[in-house]
Amino acid sequence: MIDIHSHIIHGVDDGPSNITESLRMIKEAERLGIGTVVASPHYQESVFSLDRVDENFQELLYKAQDYDVTINLWYEVFANPNSPALMRNRKKLSLNRTGTILFEFPFNAQPQKCVELVWKFRMQKITPIIAHVERNRAFINKIEYFVAFIKAGCLIQVDAASIVGVYGPKIKEFSKKLVQMKFVDMVASNAHSAMDYANWYSEAYKNVSNWVGKEDAGLLFHTNAKNILEGINNDDPVHRNILRWERMV
């Protein structure tokens, strides 16, 4: 499996505070069968910066050599298309310098504002992957808002914790609905500690397998993330599923 969103680098955000905790996360990921972990520390101008990330990432790579886990570096970027720092650092912030950037939106963001932001990113030749948007109440209350959001040109990443009910039954049911409608591109841990892996990840995989079968679970937990890491631009099945859904309603 490939975990495309994890706060595994120590001392840079609200993830592990020291290298020992980071290595415990790697050990737990390996135990669960995760072969690649994408470290995605928070980046928000004036709150979280790029300082220390490279240094601590290199320390983690060195000390995690005994584990059979590949570690990549990415970022979880607060969505602000007008940020000069975002455009200045866009290559560094994108995954493998592909122009694909993982964004987080405020959980209370208005749907129309989200759509406008996605359009702006696309115009700047950025492919946005949106993290844990299933926790936005406006989208939960009206699926049409969510559909318009995807049609604007973003990819969707859902958190394992949402799938197992950590944030409540409504978010779990909405996550299930999105997975069953095939509106999700990938599931990730968004882990901040080893216990996040232990408590959520395997159960999330079991839930998704029960909801849509192991083949589709494989797409969400491995194949789609692998394609993004390798810069493969496949015909987007999520958009095809949206068109099919629109014909039905």
C-alpha positions, 0 to 999 in steps of 0.5 A: 500500500501507499500512504500519500498523506502522513505527518511523519517528519519530526519537529516541523508541525503537529506531527511527532515531536522527535525522531523516535516517534517518527521511527515508531510511525515508520515501524507501524506503517511497515507492520501494516504493509505500507511500502511507501509513505509520503511525508506531507508536513503542513505548509502555511505562510506565517504558521508553518514554514519550510524551515527545518523540513529538509534537515529533519527529512534527511535525518529520518531517511538516514535513521529509517534505512533498516525499514522496508519503507520508501519515504517521499517528501511532499507538503500539505499546503493551506489553500491560498492561490494569492500567496506569493510564497506558494507560487515562489515555492510551487516546484518544491511544494509539488510532488516530485516536481510534477505540479501536483500539490496537496491542499487543505481547505478550511472545514467551514469553507463555502462551496463556491469559494472552494470551486473558485480556488480550484479553478485558480490553481488549474489556471496556474498549471497546478493539479490540486489534490484536496485532503479530507474535504469529506469533513466539510459540512456544506458538502455533506449536506448537499452532494451537488456542491461536492460534484461541482467541486470535483468538476472544477478539476481537483482530485479527492483524498479521504482520511482513514479516520473519517472512514472508521468514524473518528469524526462522527457517524455523519462524516463516516456515512458521507465518506462511504457514500463518496467511496461507493459513488466512486468520487474518491481518488485515494485514501490516506492515513493523515497520521500524526502518530504511530497510534493513528496508523494502528487504530485507523488504517487497517480498519479503514482498508477493511471498511472500504473493501467491504463497501466496494470490494478489494479491487477498488480498495486497491485503487484507493490505497495503492494504484492511484497514489502510485500513478500520481507518484510516477506522474502518470496522467490517466483518463480520470475515472472519477469524472466519468462517474460524475457524468454517469451520476448526472445522467441518472439524477 
